[in-house]
Amino acid sequence: MFDTADLFHVSSVLNRRSIAQHGLDWTRMGAARGIAGSRRPEVEGIFVCRDEDTGFFLRINNTGGPVDLWCVDGVDEGLLLDNGNGFFYLPDRIPAARVRLVRADIPPEPGF
């Protein structure tokens, strides 16, 4: 049996409507920069993190505006891949039925 967990994803508020409708899908990136500031997907997948790591991703917000925190339900942790820098992603799209908005409109932290 595989271990599953509820993990988290941070995204620009500009992506909220798309995520609510289509889920998390790197091929739909374009409304805003990625959390690290990238203008196109860094991997073919969705970056996720544990609850205790969400603060880091909120602090590095390079989207140019506020972000949302999404919970991704029931991720099989055995499917996660390391991008080579210690950040993990699921190499698949995540349907809207498996994501839920848990915090909205989190402002960028000044001076980071």
MARVOMI-123582 format. One record per residue: x negated, y, z of N, C-alpha, C in turn; residue in one letter; residue number from 1. Coordinates in pm, whole numbers. Last residue first. Example, Ala and Ser with C-alpha at 12.3 -4.5 7.8 and 13.67 -1.06 7.14 Angstrom:
! residues 2
   n.px   n.py   n.pz  ca.px  ca.py  ca.pz   c.px   c.py   c.pz bavex tormar
  -1285   -225    708  -1367   -106    714  -1290      3    787     S      2
  -1319   -569    780  -1230   -450    780  -1320   -330    780     A      1
//
This chain:
! residues 112
   n.px   n.py   n.pz  ca.px  ca.py  ca.pz   c.px   c.py   c.pz bavex tormar
  -1185   4037     55  -1244   3904     34  -1308   3898   -100     F    112
  -1060   4281    101  -1202   4267    130  -1261   4130    108     G    111
   -734   4175    201   -827   4279    158   -971   4243    191     P    110
   -562   3905     70   -635   3953    187   -736   4057    141     E    109
   -250   3947   -101   -395   3918   -103   -459   3973     24     P    108
     58   3834     59    -27   3936     -3   -174   3894     -4     P    107
    289   3602    -35    177   3618     58     80   3718     -5     I    106
    545   3525   -146    496   3664   -146    387   3690    -42     D    105
    652   3248     59    659   3331    -61    595   3467    -37     A    104
    621   2913    152    593   3053    188    587   3134     60     R    103
    730   2691     29    731   2696    176    695   2834    230     V    102
    901   2544   -233    839   2668   -188    846   2675    -36     L    101
    831   2216   -336    923   2310   -269    844   2428   -217     R    100
    829   1944   -566    766   2063   -508    873   2150   -443     V     99
    958   1737   -690    859   1701   -587    788   1822   -528     R     98
   1118   1838   -887   1184   1767   -777   1088   1733   -664     A     97
    939   1928  -1082    999   2024   -990   1066   1958   -870     A     96
    659   1699  -1119    793   1748  -1150    849   1840  -1040     P     95
    337   1757  -1207    417   1726  -1089    556   1784  -1112     I     94
    101   1603  -1429    201   1705  -1401    283   1660  -1279     R     93
   -225   1492  -1329    -92   1468  -1383     -6   1590  -1355     D     92
   -450   1442  -1150   -460   1451  -1296   -327   1419  -1365     P     91
   -474   1646   -878   -398   1532   -927   -397   1542  -1079     L     90
   -779   1745   -722   -665   1768   -808   -601   1636   -847     Y     89
   -992   1904   -484   -923   1786   -536   -801   1825   -620     F     88
  -1325   2018   -451  -1182   2050   -458  -1111   1936   -530     F     87
  -1593   1967   -471  -1527   1936   -345  -1380   1974   -339     G     86
  -1684   2004   -721  -1716   2110   -624  -1647   2087   -491     N     85
  -1585   1806   -875  -1731   1820   -871  -1777   1926   -773     G     84
  -1319   1771   -844  -1362   1844   -963  -1513   1863   -969     N     83
  -1199   1455   -757  -1282   1567   -714  -1331   1638   -840     D     82
   -861   1336   -777   -997   1343   -830  -1068   1466   -775     L     81
   -611   1120   -641   -678   1250   -647   -820   1237   -699     L     80
   -496    875   -604   -501    926   -741   -575   1059   -755     L     79
   -483    829   -336   -575    746   -413   -589    792   -558     G     78
   -274    980   -244   -409   1035   -231   -514    953   -306     E     77
     14   1044   -385    -70    925   -362   -214    973   -362     D     76
    226   1277   -239    113   1257   -330     38   1130   -290     V     75
    482   1369   -124    447   1231   -153    336   1207   -252     G     74
    539   1700   -244    582   1583   -165    524   1453   -218     D     73
    380   1988   -205    395   1882   -305    421   1754   -228     V     72
    469   2314   -127    442   2181    -76    471   2082   -188     C     71
    325   2627   -207    417   2520   -244    374   2391   -176     W     70
    302   2962   -155    251   2834   -108    360   2730   -131     L     69
    231   3236   -374    326   3149   -305    254   3022   -262     D     68
     76   3564   -368     86   3423   -406    196   3354   -326     V     67
     21   3898   -505     64   3802   -403     79   3661   -460     P     66
   -260   3961   -730   -138   3996   -658   -101   3891   -556     G     65
   -477   3862   -860   -443   4001   -884   -316   4045   -813     G     64
   -576   3616   -806   -471   3623   -907   -435   3766   -944     T     63
   -755   3525   -622   -805   3612   -728   -703   3626   -840     N     62
   -769   3421   -302   -672   3464   -402   -733   3567   -499     N     61
   -908   3317    -94   -981   3338   -219   -890   3387   -332     I     60
   -713   3290    110   -817   3393    121   -888   3420    -12     R     59
   -565   3069     28   -498   3198     40   -600   3312     45     L     58
   -760   2873     47   -708   2908    -85   -630   3039    -83     F     57
   -797   2873    329   -908   2900    238   -856   2946    102     F     56
   -542   2794    420   -596   2927    452   -711   2967    361     G     55
   -516   2526    347   -442   2628    274   -496   2768    299     T     54
   -635   2326    491   -718   2396    393   -645   2508    320     D     53
   -445   2202    647   -552   2275    716   -643   2352    621     E     52
   -286   2072    452   -233   2187    526   -346   2269    588     D     51
   -490   1990    164   -422   1956    290   -379   2086    359     R     50
   -426   2070   -182   -509   2067    -61   -423   2026     58     C     49
   -462   2055   -540   -383   2043   -417   -480   2041   -299     V     48
   -447   2133   -882   -524   2137   -757   -429   2136   -638     F     47
   -349   1933  -1142   -301   2031  -1046   -383   2023   -919     I     46
   -498   1899  -1472   -434   1851  -1351   -397   1968  -1261     G     45
   -751   1927  -1631   -619   1882  -1675   -552   1816  -1557     E     44
   -914   2223  -1503   -904   2078  -1522   -766   2047  -1580     V     43
   -883   2491  -1528  -1019   2440  -1503  -1026   2290  -1524     E     42
   -679   2673  -1755   -694   2561  -1661   -840   2515  -1650     P     41
   -772   3021  -1773   -718   2899  -1832   -745   2783  -1737     R     40
   -874   3218  -1619   -767   3257  -1711   -707   3137  -1785     R     39
   -956   3207  -1271   -970   3156  -1407   -849   3196  -1492     S     38
   -932   3277  -1006   -951   3383  -1104   -962   3337  -1248     G     37
   -859   3089   -830  -1001   3125   -829  -1033   3232   -933     A     36
   -592   3063   -900   -624   3112   -766   -771   3154   -755     I     35
   -556   3181  -1241   -559   3078  -1138   -606   3137  -1007     G     34
   -353   3457  -1359   -479   3385  -1342   -465   3279  -1235     R     33
    -25   3415  -1507   -120   3476  -1412   -248   3395  -1411     A     32
     98   3294  -1719    162   3411  -1661     67   3486  -1567     A     31
    -56   3069  -1775    -65   3183  -1864     -3   3308  -1806     G     30
     12   2724  -1781    -64   2834  -1722    -72   2948  -1822     M     29
    126   2501  -1880    211   2619  -1877    139   2739  -1817     R     28
    -45   2296  -1842    -29   2342  -1980     60   2466  -1988     T     27
    -27   2229  -1572   -138   2314  -1615   -124   2365  -1758     W     26
    248   2231  -1385    204   2183  -1515     95   2277  -1568     D     25
    484   2170  -1147    345   2214  -1166    289   2148  -1290     L     24
    822   2247  -1250    724   2185  -1163    586   2242  -1190     G     23
   1009   2388  -1396    933   2283  -1464    839   2203  -1374     H     22
   1142   2565  -1214   1213   2501  -1324   1142   2378  -1378     Q     21
    956   2644  -1026   1087   2600   -980   1162   2524  -1089     A     20
    750   2724  -1200    730   2610  -1111    864   2555  -1063     I     19
    871   2947  -1325    828   2832  -1405    812   2708  -1318     S     18
    909   3116  -1103   1024   3071  -1182    988   2946  -1263     R     17
    639   3154  -1010    745   3096   -928    861   3040  -1010     R     16
    429   3283  -1124    456   3147  -1171    578   3083  -1103     N     15
    398   3516   -991    441   3526  -1130    476   3389  -1188     L     14
    281   3451   -754    426   3464   -753    481   3474   -896     V     13
     20   3211   -805     71   3347   -816    223   3347   -812     S     12
    -21   2937   -575     -4   2990   -710     49   3133   -704     S     11
   -137   2651   -411   -121   2795   -405   -118   2849   -547     V     10
    -13   2351   -276    -66   2418   -395    -38   2567   -380     H      9
    -50   2065    -59     -8   2201    -89    -78   2255   -212     F      8
     99   1745     28    -14   1835      8     39   1969    -40     L      7
    202   1481    204    252   1606    152    132   1700    147     D      6
     86   1157    101     84   1273    189    156   1388    121     A      5
     33    806    117     89    924     52     93   1037    153     T      4
   -173    531     62   -137    639    154    -81    754     74     D      3
    -48    225    -78   -124    348    -89    -78    448     17     F      2
    -84   -118      0      0      0      0    -88    124      0     M      1
//
